Amino acid sequence: MPEMGDERQIAPAAERNKGPILDVLRRALPHAGLVLPHGGLVLEIASGTGQHVAHFAAHLPGLIWQPSDPNTACHASINAWVRDAGLANVRPALALDVTQEPWPVDRADAIVCINMIHISPWAATQALMQGAERLLPPGGVLCLYGPYKRGGQHTAPSNAEFDASLQARNPAWGVRNLEDVLDLAARHGLDLVEVVEMPANNLSVILRRR
């Protein structure tokens, strides 16, 4: 655990879900032509504290990881997690707001985006799909994680309560309908590969560039 003066921040949810998400990435990333554990650039959107990218990079050491977050205050924590783990396959964090073009990255073999879509306006999801279409090669994958409605209905009472709390904080936020996200993705050349049921009523959604 970080000690006093340590720049690493801890999000309890990230600590809980990093293992299950890694299990999904192990089988999803080869769809991008990444022969694990060798080669390929993975862009993480909205890296937050940096716990996820440090965990993934440590367990998939042959891939190059590019963390990013629009909040530059997060960058010290991201870089500190990477530095503490002694990882040579993670680049310094970038300031990347999906809604602001041009992005500071012009290509990636895969994109990972965890817990962003519900804590941002719908315009951010639209920009994410546009960016994925632009950056990913044919066969490249976009890996999403978070809570979703299915068929317009919440998958658990706790998700409905969470959705209400998000919209109370910002009316533009909220748990999205999975079918709406998939329809938007399809319009940007991204086809559904798999939806994986995850702990705490979340889903991993794997999309592949057409």
Buried (B, 14 or more C-beta within 10 A) or exposed (E): EEEEEEBBBEBEEBBEBBEBBBEBBBEBBBBBBBEBBEEBBBBBBBBBBBBBBBBBBBBBBEBBBBBBBBEEEBBBBBBBBBBBBEBEBBBEBBEBBBBEEEBEBEEBBBBBBBBBBBBBBBEBBBBBBBBBBBBBEEBBBBBBBBBBBEEEEBBEEEBBEBBEEBBEEEEEBBBBBBEBBBEBBBEBBBEBBBBBEBEEBBBBBBBBBE
